[in-house]
Amino acid sequence: MFNETGIQRIRRDFLTTSASGIGGVALSSLLSRDVQGARSTTAPRKTHFPATAKACIFIYMAGGPSHVDLFDPKPLLNSRDGKRMPDSLLNDVEFAFIKKDKAVLRGSRARFRPRGECGIEYSEMIPGIGSCADDIALIRTMHGEQFNHHPGQLLLSCGKAELGRPTIGSWLMYGLGNASENLPGYVVLTAGRGASGGSSNWSSGFLPSTYQGVQFRDRGDPVLYLSNPPGVSESSQRRTLDTLRRLNGFRLESNPDPEIASRISQYELAFRMQAAAPELTDLSSETQPTLDAYGVGRPTPRPTADMQSGDTYDRFSRNCLLARRMVERGVRFVNLVHASWDQHRNLKHDLAWNCEMADQPIAALLRDLKTRGMLDDTLVVWGSEFGRTPLGQGKDGRDHHPNAFSMWMAGGGAKGGTVHGITDEIGWAPVQNPVHVNDFQATLLHMFGLAHERLAVNHRGLNVRLTNLGGEVIHNVLH
């Protein structure tokens, strides 16, 4: 008895060697089915339960924005500026750079005020984001175990500080498939210096490579080498792809490796992207008021030695606008990555520089999505690997702080105008409703109709999931 694969191979061998013209036609049909099978790895799939979100724009502020300067006001911290913390709080704490024997508290220069009808306090350094307070669910008690950048970024992106694991966008693609025929379901846009974790922040890990993030550029060819080289016509490329499809199809038949199926799918997607991607990144169809609202074309102020130069402000503005355009065209997960918020020094200037860069376009994105009726099912997330210490570092800086930090979400079923969790009087640690990074990931998956305990893959004999071994859905921040 032959299994189905064996029967197909005999049919294919017969059709390949047949002298009749029908052999080539039938072979093409069989290979076409192979390609459809390869595409099915990203075909839309049913959720575990009804979803409130269909797409996610994850704004990854790599480096660790200071929660006590932006989202979590601490008047007592200001009154204790320059004083030492109790040694009992420092005994079991690790810092990246601070020397414990010299550690003193540092108050915040930022002023906070209530925003929106909800009256939640936001820093005046982010007035645009604060103006959207009624649409934002703010979590002030995020925490994790990793106090250095790359491990912290892996924890937030992959659920565990371990290389080779799938990232959030990859898990969503795996669980839900791709809603777009002509664009990747998982796209990455970067501005500023690269994040410490680099492409490990958008890797598919041990999942097929069809689920990995595709890095787009905001100008020129959206993806390097997407355009045909001079002298190669569309028909010529189509013939080349058809030949490659047949060769890969033969190989897939004899060796059912998912990476071969991924290769077939990616070649075909790249061909379709040649028409869709340039239109996506062409902003000429946007109105001038829209471009102005996002800050497209605005100049980048003169930076210090620690900050980015060039056109960072314009690039981040473009990326926020491109994120909306991508979601409109069916992209499932857009990752906006900006680095760096790693203010070990020059905190006063550099944090303000970053806030000015990010505040206007993010606020414009939230308002634009809401005006277009897209915020109802588009989840927008602001997040980073950790916050900054209430302790000072050097003359004007803060060190890494994973014990307590802030993240927020808007749209996609998030309960706007709410704040979840309370940290202690200096912003050192949660005292009410702590939220581990895995809890946040479980909540995000829940909003997409996915049960985090059930979204798992058997890898080397273990059932592996995004939320590692923990994770609880935070229902208080959901409608």
Secondary structure, DSSP 8 states (H G I E B T S, - for coil): ---HHHHHHHHHHHHHH-SSTHHHHHHHHHHHHHHHHHHGGGS----SS--S-SEEEEEEEET---HHHHT---HHHHHTTT----HHHHTT---SS--GGG--B------EEEETTTTEEEETT-HHHHHTGGGEEEEEEEE-S--SHHHHHHHHHHSSS-TT---HHHHHHHHH--S-SSS-SEEEEEEEB--TTGGGGG--TTS-GGGS-EEE-SSSSSSTT-S--TT--HHHHHHHHHHHHHHHHHHHHHS--HHHHHHHHHHHHHHHHHHHHHHHH-GGGS-HHHHHHHTTT-------TTS--TTHHHHHHHHHHHHHHHHHTT-SEEEEEEE----SS-HHHHHHHHHHHHHHHHHHHHHHHHHTT-TTTEEEEEE-S-EE-SB--SSS---EE-SSEEEEEESTTB-TTEEE-EE-TTSSSEEES-EEHHHHHHHHHHHTT--TTT-EEEETTEEEETTTT-----GGGB-
